[in-house]
Amino acid sequence: MATAGLPSPSLSKGEQTRQDILQAAIVRFGRDGFRGTSVADIARDANVSGTAAYAYFNNKKALFLAALDEDAAAAISEGMAIVFDESVDHRWRDGLLFSLVGSVSRHPLARRVLANHEPDVLDRVVDLPALAELRKAVAARLSVEQSEGTVRPDIDAAVVGAGLVSIILSLLMTMTQLGEHAPEDQATDVLAVFEAALTIR
């Protein structure tokens, strides 16, 4: 059972309660799914009253979507840090890809949705706020590399950056849906495509 985390000095009591509910929702929804989870289950896991969750979320669907956004943002932030790391050369693309592949296993709700166990909200994935931020970050990094002469100058960094993120997302969905049957070299193949598309010839 999920339990509420330690209070953060940077959060108000209300903000901490909302965060506790979200964390409990991520675990419950990730394990039991939308239909197999009640708001009462989540409130109990978060150590709050049965009605407290409704003070922050209008209904179960709103709580589910907020939990998905939160879990996906946490997973994506691991890769985002690598994109912003100027000490890493072109290998940031490798780091981003492998970081996201690894992070999915640590984020149960994001993994569940990517694996298509919640088909009613699968379309939400492409509109995740954190994913939009990742597209911007990748585009900005490519633009910097263009100015440094390490990436082809004839590409649109914004378009190609969005494309790279879309390819990574497709890879994550394939790997989570195939599970142990997913080809082991898929990530390496995707990186080869990235290099072929970006390298100056």
N, C-alpha and C positions, 0 to 999 in steps of 0.2 A: 504494500500500500504506500502511495506517495504521501509524504508529509510536508508540512509547510517549512520553508527554508528559514534560516536565521534572519531577523530583521536587518535591513540595510539602513545605515544612518543617512543615506541620501534620499530615502523614500519616506513619504508621509505614511501614516497608518493605513489610510485608504489605498494608497498606491501599493503598499506592501501586501494588503489583502488581495487586491486585484492580481498582483504577480503570483501570489500563492495559489490562487484559483487557476490561473493560466498554467502554471507548472503541473498542477494536479491533473488538469484537463489534457495536457500533452501526453502524460503517462497513460491515463485511462483511455482516451480516444485512440492512442497509438496501439494499445494492447487489445481493447475490446471493440473498437470501431464506433461509429456514430450511433448505429442502431442498438448496439449492445451496451450503451452507456446512458445513464440518466444524470441530470444535473445534480440530483441528490447524492449520487455516488461521488461526484467530483467535489461537492461541498464537504462531504464527510472526509474525503482524502485530504482536503485542504484545511481541515479543522475549523470550518466556519459553519454558521447556521444554514439550514436548508434554503432559506430565502436570500441569503447574502449574495449569492452569485447573480441574482436578478437585479441587484442594485448596480451592477457593472455591465451586464450583458442582457439584452432584451429577451433572448430565448436560447435554446440549446444550439441552434444553427449558428447564431452570432458568436457564441462561445467557441464552437468548433472552428469557425473561420479565424477567429482571433488567435486561437491556440496554434492553428496551422501557420499563420503568419509569423508568430513568435518562434516556433520550432524551426521553420525554414530560414528565418533571419539568423538564428543562432548557427545553423549549419553553414549558411552562405558566408557569414562573417569570418569563418576560419579561412576560407579561400580569399576573401576580400583583403585580408591582412597581407597576403602574399602579393597581390596585385599592387598594393601601395608600397611595398618594400623596395626602395630604390637600390638597395645593395645587391639585389638579385637581378642578374642579367636576363637574357631571353628565356632562361629556364623558369621564369615566373609562370609561364604557361604550363609547364610540367607540374609545378607546385600547385597551381590553381586546380588543375584537373584531378590530380591524385588526392589533394586535400578534400575536395568535394566528394570524391568517391569514398574516401574514408569516413567523412563526417556523417554520411547518410546512415551508417550503422549505429551512430550514437544519438540519432534523433528519430525516435519511434514514429511520431505522427507524420513527419515529412516522408519517411520511408514507406509508411503504409499507403499514403496517397500516391507516391511515385509508383508503387507496385500495383496500382489500380484496384486496391481493395475498397476504395471509396469513389466509385465512378461518377457519382452525382456532383462531386466537387473537383474532378480532375482538371476541368478547364480553368479552375482558379490558379493552377500552378503558373501558367504563363503570365498572369497578372500580379504575381506576388510583388509587393513593394521592394523587398530585398533583392529580387531578381532584376528589377528595373535599375536599382542602384549598382548592381554588379555590371550590367551592360554599360552604364556610363563610365564606371571605373576602368573596364577593359578598353573601351574606346579611348579614354584619356591616356592610358598607358601606351596604346598603339600609336597615338598621335605624337607622344613624346619620342617614341622610338623612330618615328618617321623623321622628326626634326634632327635626330642624332645620326640618321643615315643607316640604321640597322634593320629597318622594315621598309618594304616597297613603298615608294612615294605615290604610286599611281592608284592606290586603293582609298576608299572612303572609310576612315577609321571607325566612324559611328556605325556604318552598315556592317562592316566586317566584324566589329566587336560584338554587335548584336547576334551576328551569325555564329560566332564562336560560342557564345553563351547558349544559343539554341542547340548547337551540336552537343555540347556538354550535357545539357538537360535531357536530350534524347538518349544519350549514352546512359545517364543515371536511371532513366525509366526502363531502358532495356535490361540493364544489369539487375535492378531490383525485381523486375517481373520474371526474368529467367532464373534468378537466384544462382544456385550451384551449377546450373547448366549454361551460364553465360560464358562465352569464350574468354579465356584468361588474358589474351593479348589485345582485347578491344581498345583499351585506353592507349596503349602504345600505337595502335593503328591511327587513332584519332590525332595523336600528337604529330604523327608523320604527315597527316593532311594539313595540320596547322603550319608546320614548317614549310611545306611545299607552297602553301598559299601566301606566306608572308616573306619568305627569304628573297633577298635581292639577288638576281641572277646576273 
